[in-house]
Amino acid sequence: MKNADPIPQKMQGLLFGVFLFVLIPGLSIYYFATGQAEVTWFWVGVGLVCWYLQMVGVLIGYHRYFSHKSFETGPVMRFVLGFLGCISGQKGPIFWACHHRFHHNSCEEDHDVHSPYTYGNLKGFNLVKGFLWSHFLHLVENGPMPVEDKWVRDLLKQPEVVFLEKQATLIYYLFGLATYLLGGINGLVWGFFLPSFLSWNCVMLVNSAVHIWGARPYISKLAPNCNARNIWWLSIPMLGDNWHNNHHADMNSARAGFYWWQLDLNYCLIWCMSKVGLVWNVRQPDWKNLKDMENQDKDSEKAFLVELDKKEKGKKEQEPSLVN
């Protein structure tokens, strides 16, 4: 799928960083400080609803459905999920699914563009650099990577998905305009600025925090070096995608929280939708396969870090010497 965007790739990354991490917070603070934006229960509720809809669009729509086909649905519901993803500002469903599928295939390898281990072992300041790189700096520096058709041939056959992909940026900014027309400055801040900022950061925790800290009960067969983790206390802000080690072990399961005590609000909504016929053929964990992937090696993390050190040392040895 050709990228028809007239703005150069790296410039898009820079503009993204300025918009999300400078303009949105700056304007929000300004509007609150000058009294143009109010803090009331009504507007807090509007903000939470808009944040939740964006999260559903990305985590259930873009992630569990478009990327992994963890359930089936019809064209109307497919369009709704894709539309909700578009209002998050995270580009279109084809772009998102393409890069996420590639991530699963090359997790923590050299071509994994948002791995926190890009700088090697997370020792000292490398921890800060690795976290920030995986959280957002990879997008600011590289811009949105081109879509490779081979990863998303199934989505390219669905006209409603292709339409959303082409109009994703327009849909996002029209959504922002609609919040202003309906609610003025309050609508813009609570319905657009704050939900966009929060949903982006909550979703980006998938790349950063849950690839650094937490439990690692499974070792993925697809990408054995994958260092995805489970962090229980992120269950609410990430709506269940915090069980990221589980997800990498069985990426096609609609459930990321495999057990009753692993709160997965995204799966709760998928289950509810299945009961009223909006989705069907909801895929469950492959327990036999998971049993084979259980991490029973207490030294597996140590081995992973040793391997990173070897890679880093090898890269340094390959660098040309400045000494004759």
Summary of the structure (lengths in Angstrom):
residues: 324
radius of gyration: 20.4
end to end distance: 47.6
largest distance: 72.9
contacts: 1016
relative contact order: 0.13
helix: 62%
strand: 3%
